[in-house]
């Protein structure tokens, strides 16, 4: 799982594959609940989709840019545009369906 931050955002955005960003926090229970799912998906979709984690407490720029108010929030970007969003924890299949929608 890649960490995304204000410094490497543009590089990951322009990598030529869809980008999924998991905005989370270490103190967030639901974030910890879905973390293993997101980690698994990052491995499964490696090379097809960049799935990254963004700690909201350490990345004010990205958090503000995407208007993140609740964690976890997972955003799905294709061609540099947000095409889908999941606020709150969800079953694994929800994330699989949203990622497949990017491909």
Contact map, one row per residue, 1 for C-alpha under 8 A:
1110000000000000000000000000000000000010011000000011100000000000000000000000000000000000000000000000000
1111000000000000000000000000000000000000000000000111100000000000000000000000000000000000000000000000000
1111100000000000000000000000000000000000000000000001110000000000000000000000000000000000000000000000000
0111111110010000000010000000000000000000000000000001110000000000000000000000000000000000000000000000000
0011111110000000000000000000000000000000000000000000010000100100000000000000000000000000000000000000000
0001111110000000000000000000000000000000000000000000000000101100000000000000000000000000000000000000000
0001111111000000000000000000000000000000000000000000000000000000000000000000000000000000000000000000000
0001111111110000000000000000000000000000000000000000000000000000000000000000000000000000000000000000000
0001111111111000000000000000000000000000000000000000000000000000000000000000000000000000000000000000000
0000001111111100000000000000000000000000000000000000000000000000000000000000000000000000000000000000000
0000000111111110000000000000000000000000000000000000000000000000000000000000000000000000000000000000000
0001000111111110001000000000000000000000000000000100000000000000000000000000000000000000000000000000000
0000000011111111111000000000000000000000000000000000000000000000000000000000000100000000000000000000000
0000000001111111100000000000000000000000000000000000000000000000000000000000000100000000000000000000000
0000000000111111100000000000000000000000000000000000000000000000000000000000000000000000000000000000000
0000000000001111110000000000000000000000000000000000000000000000000000000000001000000000000000000000000
0000000000001111111000000000000000000000000000111100000000000000000000000000010000000000000000000000000
0000000000001001111100000000000000000000000000011100000000000000000000000001111000000000000000000000011
0000000000011000111110000000000000000000000000001111000000000000000000000001110000000000000000000000000
0000000000000000011111000000000000000000000000001111000000000000000000000111100000000000000000000010000
0001000000000000001111100000000000000000000000000011110000000000000000000111000000000000000000000000000
0000000000000000000111110000000000000100000000000011110000000000000000011110000000000000000000000000000
0000000000000000000011111000000000000000000000000000111100000010000100111110000000000000000000000000000
0000000000000000000001111101001000000000000000000000111100000000000000111000000000000000000000000000000
0000000000000000000000111111001000000000000000000000001110000000000000110000000000000000000000000000000
0000000000000000000000011111001100000000000000000000001000000000000000000000000000000000000000000000000
0000000000000000000000001111100000000000000000000000000000000000000000000000000000000000000000000000000
0000000000000000000000011111111100000000000000000000000000000000000000110000000000000000000000000000000
0000000000000000000000000011111110000000000000000000000000000000000000000000000000000000000000000000000
0000000000000000000000000001111111000000000000000000000000000000000000110000000000000001100000000000000
0000000000000000000000011101111111100000000000000000000000000000000000110000000000000000100000000000000
0000000000000000000000000101111111110000000000000000000000000000000000000000000000000000000000000000000
0000000000000000000000000000111111110000000000000000000000000000000000000000000000000000100000000000000
0000000000000000000000000000011111111100000000000000000000000000000000000000000000000000110000000000000
0000000000000000000000000000001111111110000000000000000000000000000000000000000000000000000000000000000
0000000000000000000000000000000111111111000000000000000000000000000000000000000000000000000000000000000
0000000000000000000000000000000001111111100000000000000000000000000000000000000000000000000100000000000
0000000000000000000001000000000001111111110000000010000000000000000000000000000000000000000000000000000
1000000000000000000000000000000000111111111000000000000000000000000000000000000000000000000000000000000
0000000000000000000000000000000000011111111100000000000000000000000000000000000000000000000000000000000
0000000000000000000000000000000000001111111110000010000000000000000000000000000000000000000000010000000
1000000000000000000000000000000000000111111111001111000000000000000000000000000000000000000000000000000
1000000000000000000000000000000000000011111111000000000000000000000000000000000000000000000000000000000
0000000000000000000000000000000000000001111111000000000000000000000000000000000000000000000000000000000
0000000000000000000000000000000000000000111111111100000000000000000000000000000000000000000000000000000
0000000000000000000000000000000000000000011111111110000000000000000000000000000000000000000000000000000
0000000000000000100000000000000000000000000011111100000000000000000000000000000000000000000000000000000
0000000000000000110000000000000000000000000011111100000000000000000000000000000000000000000000000000001
0000000000000000111100000000000000000000010011111110000000000000000000000000000000000000000000000010000
0100000000010000111100000000000000000000010011111111000000000000000000000000000000000000000000000000000
1100000000000000001111000000000000000100110001001111100000000000000000000000000000000000000000000000000
1111000000000000001111000000000000000000010000000111110000000000000000000000000000000000000000000000000
1111000000000000000011110000000000000000000000000011111000000000000000000000000000000000000000000000000
0011100000000000000011110000000000000000000000000001111100100000000000000000000000000000000000000000000
0000000000000000000000111100000000000000000000000000111111100000000000000000000000000000000000000000000
0000000000000000000000111000000000000000000000000000011111110010000000000000000000000000000000000000000
0000000000000000000000001000000000000000000000000000001111110000000000000000000000000000000000000000000
0000000000000000000000000000000000000000000000000000001111110000000000000000000000000000000000000000000
0000110000000000000000000000000000000000000000000000011111111110000000000000000000000000000000000000000
0000000000000000000000000000000000000000000000000000000111111111000000000000000000000000000000000000000
0000010000000000000000000000000000000000000000000000000000111111100000000000000000000000000000000000000
0000110000000000000000000000000000000000000000000000000000111111110000000000000000000000000000000000000
0000000000000000000000100000000000000000000000000000000100111111111100000000000000000000000000000000000
0000000000000000000000000000000000000000000000000000000000011111111100000000000000000000000000000000000
0000000000000000000000000000000000000000000000000000000000001111111100000000000000000000000000000000000
0000000000000000000000000000000000000000000000000000000000000111111100000000000000000000000000000000000
0000000000000000000000000000000000000000000000000000000000000011111110000000000000000000000000000000000
0000000000000000000000100000000000000000000000000000000000000011111111101000000000000000000000000000000
0000000000000000000000000000000000000000000000000000000000000000001111100000000000000000000000000000000
0000000000000000000000000000000000000000000000000000000000000000000111111000000000000011000000000000000
0000000000000000000000111001011000000000000000000000000000000000000111111000000000000011000000000000000
0000000000000000000001111001011000000000000000000000000000000000000001111100000000000011100000000000000
0000000000000000000001110000000000000000000000000000000000000000000101111110000000001111000000000000000
0000000000000000000111100000000000000000000000000000000000000000000000011111000000001110000000000000000
0000000000000000000111100000000000000000000000000000000000000000000000001111100001111100000000000000000
0000000000000000011110000000000000000000000000000000000000000000000000000111110001111000000000000110010
0000000000000000011100000000000000000000000000000000000000000000000000000011111111110000000000000000010
0000000000000000111000000000000000000000000000000000000000000000000000000001111111100000000000000000010
0000000000000001010000000000000000000000000000000000000000000000000000000000111110000000000000000000000
0000000000001100000000000000000000000000000000000000000000000000000000000000111111000000000000000000000
0000000000000000000000000000000000000000000000000000000000000000000000000000111111100000000000000000000
0000000000000000000000000000000000000000000000000000000000000000000000000011110111111000000000000000000
0000000000000000000000000000000000000000000000000000000000000000000000000011110011111000000000000000000
0000000000000000000000000000000000000000000000000000000000000000000000000011100001111100000000000100000
0000000000000000000000000000000000000000000000000000000000000000000000001111000001111110000000000000000
0000000000000000000000000000000000000000000000000000000000000000000000001110000000011111110000000000000
0000000000000000000000000000000000000000000000000000000000000000000001111100000000001111100000000000000
0000000000000000000000000000010000000000000000000000000000000000000001111000000000000111110000000000000
0000000000000000000000000000011011000000000000000000000000000000000000010000000000000111111000000000000
0000000000000000000000000000000001000000000000000000000000000000000000000000000000000101111101100000000
0000000000000000000000000000000000000000000000000000000000000000000000000000000000000000111111100000000
0000000000000000000000000000000000001000000000000000000000000000000000000000000000000000011111110000000
0000000000000000000000000000000000000000000000000000000000000000000000000000000000000000001111111000000
0000000000000000000000000000000000000000000000000000000000000000000000000000000000000000011111111100000
0000000000000000000000000000000000000000000000000000000000000000000000000000000000000000011111111110000
0000000000000000000000000000000000000000100000000000000000000000000000000000000000000000000111111111000
0000000000000000000000000000000000000000000000000000000000000000000000000000000000000000000011111111100
0000000000000000000000000000000000000000000000000000000000000000000000000001000000010000000001111111110
0000000000000000000100000000000000000000000000001000000000000000000000000001000000000000000000111111111
0000000000000000000000000000000000000000000000000000000000000000000000000000000000000000000000011111111
0000000000000000000000000000000000000000000000000000000000000000000000000000000000000000000000001111111
0000000000000000010000000000000000000000000000000000000000000000000000000001110000000000000000000111111
0000000000000000010000000000000000000000000000010000000000000000000000000000000000000000000000000011111
